[in-house]
């Protein structure tokens, strides 16, 4: 190959390289346009319309697994019957735990010895009539429930409320962006993207071992219906708007 061919070939390679470099540069310039991000939060409040409650029982130690199971089944059947009398729908009663366990006793002299069995069983209830919360606690305790708690309040349909919160969040984010742009002399272009996050954390209320708290000599007494206040739930939506900067 003569020198002229080598020279021409080198020029061709350099020309192609220049085109590639220019193309990459223009793409990077386009993709890395200045952006401005701003956050906004919107919060609305609404009264809760659902109470979620855990109701359970734990048997004492029985000599056989059959005895422990029989006692648990008898008491839980009575609890469920009582719930249905209170118009708690079957679809709102869900078994979330059932555990049959051996119980052991350990001493230095004999070591570990099996002394019997116990059953623990829990239901999660969805109570739609909030005026019945106290009555549910009292009635189920009368029927043998001794593990009650983890009450939390929610809203059955949050869709419309989240829409309201989102609208507020976007409005606040836009107002903040316009104010910052005015103060800084920045010129905002179009909104290029929107990011959203929402958070709702219902606060659980502990109310456990209800029947055992009645005190000595009152184990068979009926528990007075406690007063439970549902209050309001907070529905919060956070948005991030990403603007193009002109």
TORVEXLUM-672977 format. One record per residue (C-alpha): residue in three letters; x, y, z. Coordinates in pm, whole numbers, plus 32768, in hexadecimal, padded with zeros to 4 digits. Layout:
% TORVEXLUM-672977
ALAXYZ
...
This chain:
% TORVEXLUM-672977
UNK800080008000
UNK809081537F9F
UNK80A48284807C
UNK7F83833A7FD0
UNK7E94821A8017
UNK7EFF820E8181
UNK7ECE8387819C
UNK7D7383788102
UNK7D14825581E1
UNK7D8383148315
UNK7CB8844382AE
UNK7B868367827E
UNK7BA982D383D9
UNK7BD4842C8473
UNK7AA184AD83BE
UNK79CA838A8435
UNK7A4F83B68598
UNK79FB85298590
UNK789584DB8523
UNK786D83D88639
UNK78FB84C48741
UNK781885E086CD
UNK76E684FD86D4
UNK7734847F8834
UNK777385E288AC
UNK7628865E8823
UNK7570853788C1
UNK760F85778A11
UNK75BE86E889F6
UNK7454869589AB
UNK743785958AC4
UNK74E6866F8BC3
UNK741687A88B9E
UNK73F4886C8CDE
UNK72E487EA8DBE
UNK7241887C8EF4
UNK7193879A8FF2
UNK709D880F90F7
UNK6FD787579202
UNK6E788792927E
UNK6D9D86EA9385
UNK6C2486D69396
UNK6B65865E94C8
UNK69F3862594FE
UNK694285A39632
UNK681484C19643
UNK675C8402974E
UNK67AF8290975B
UNK669D81A096F5
UNK674580509735
UNK67D37FC29877
UNK68C27E9B9861
UNK68DA7DD099A2
UNK69877C8F9A0B
UNK68C57BA39AEE
UNK695C7A619B6A
UNK696E795F9C7B
UNK6A75788C9D1C
UNK6A1677569DDC
UNK6ABA76EE9F1D
UNK6B9975BB9F1D
UNK6AD1747C9EDD
UNK6B4873189F0B
UNK6B0B72B79DA2
UNK6B0A73679C55
UNK69A472F49C22
UNK693173A39D62
UNK69E074E89D02
UNK694D74DC9BA4
UNK67F174909C23
UNK67F375B69D16
UNK687976A59C0F
UNK677A76359B0E
UNK665676529C01
UNK66B677B19C72
UNK670A78319B16
UNK65C077B09A8E
UNK650D78739B9F
UNK65D979AB9B51
UNK6583799799DF
UNK641179619A2B
UNK64177A989B05
UNK64C07B6099F2
UNK63B47AFD98F9
UNK62A97B6599F4
UNK63517CBB99F1
UNK63287CBF9875
UNK64997C929829
UNK64957BFF96CC
UNK653C7AAE9695
UNK661E7B449589
UNK66A27C349692
UNK670C7B1B977F
UNK685B7A809728
UNK692E798197E4
UNK6A927A0497E9
UNK6B33791498DE
UNK6AFB77B4995D
UNK6C0777099A26
UNK6C0475C39AEB
UNK6D3E75B09BC2
UNK6DD074BD9CBF
UNK6E1B754D9E16
UNK6F5474DA9ECA
UNK6FCE74F9A02F
UNK713F74F0A07B
UNK71ED74ADA1C6
UNK7352745AA221
UNK72E2730CA2AB
UNK7203728BA195
UNK7270735DA06E
UNK716B73AD9F66
UNK7017730C9F90
UNK6EE0732B9EBE
UNK6DC573A99F9B
UNK6CB673E59E98
UNK6C4174AF9D6F
UNK6BAA76039D2C
UNK6AFF76A89C04
UNK6B0A78149B9A
UNK6A2478989A8C
UNK69EB79F89A07
UNK68E77A9F992F
UNK690C7BE89876
UNK67C57CA69867
UNK67587DC09786
UNK66517E889840
UNK65887F6E975D
UNK64A07FF89869
UNK659380B2994B
UNK648B80D89A5A
UNK64AA7F619A9A
UNK661F7F539AE6
UNK65F57F579C5F
UNK64DB7E5B9C51
UNK65AB7D719B78
UNK66C57D7D9C77
UNK65DA7D409D9C
UNK650C7C2A9CFE
UNK66327B659C72
UNK66E57B7E9DC0
UNK65B17AF29E6D
UNK65C279C99D7F
UNK672A79769DCE
UNK68087A639D08
UNK69397AC59DD3
UNK6A1B7B599CC7
UNK69887C9D9C3F
UNK6A3F7DC19BA6
UNK6AEC7E679A81
UNK69C77F459A2D
UNK6A0080299905
UNK69188104983E
UNK6913812396C5
UNK683E81AF95AD
UNK679980B094CC
UNK67B581779388
UNK68D38271937D
UNK68D982A99205
UNK682083F69200
UNK68DC84719333
UNK6A2D841E9295
UNK69C484DB915E
UNK697B860C9234
UNK6AC885ED92EA
UNK6B8285C791A0
UNK6ADB86FB9110
UNK6B4587C49241
UNK6CA8873E922B
UNK6CCE879A90BB
UNK6C3D88F490F9
UNK6D3189349216
UNK6E5788B2914B
UNK6DFE89989027
UNK6DD88AC6910A
UNK6F268A7D91AB
UNK6FCF8A4F9058
UNK6F448B978FD4
UNK6FB38C51910C
UNK71148BC590FF
UNK712D8C0F8F8B
UNK70BF8D778FC6
UNK71B48DA690E6
UNK72D98D0D902E
UNK72968D908ED1
UNK727C8C2F8E4A
UNK71958BEE8D22
UNK70CB8AB18D3B
UNK705E89E48C10
UNK6F7188BF8C00
UNK6F4287BB8D10
UNK7001868C8C93
UNK6FA6858C8D9B
UNK6EDE855C8EDB
UNK6F2A846F8FFA
UNK6E368415910B
UNK6E45836C925C
UNK6D358344935F
UNK6D3882D994C6
UNK6C2F827B95BF
UNK6C8D81D89707
UNK6B64818B97E2
UNK6BC7818D994E
UNK6B7B804599FF
UNK6ADB80539B58
UNK6B3C7F3E9C46
UNK6A217E9E9D08
UNK6A8D7D449D6A
UNK6A457C349E69
UNK68F87CD59EB0
UNK68587BC69F80
UNK69907B86A04F
UNK69967CF4A0B3
UNK68487CE0A163
UNK68F07C94A2AD
UNK68E47B7DA3AC
UNK678E7AEEA3F4
UNK66F67B89A2BB
UNK675E7A90A1B0
UNK65F57A3CA15F
UNK657C7BA6A161
UNK65107C52A022
UNK65FF7D569F9F
UNK656C7EB29F81
UNK65807F2A9E18
UNK66B1800E9DFE
UNK669C815D9D4F
UNK677481609C15
UNK67A382A39B4F
UNK67EB828699DA
UNK684E83EF9994
UNK68BE84519835
UNK69B283BA973E
UNK6AB8847F9682
UNK6ADF8440950E
UNK6C2184D7948F
UNK6CB384DD9330
UNK6E0D856192D7
UNK6E6185BF9172
UNK6FA0862990C3
UNK6F8486FA8F88
UNK70AC87048E9B
UNK70B7883F8DC0
UNK7188888B8C92
UNK725889C58CC3
UNK72618AAA8B94
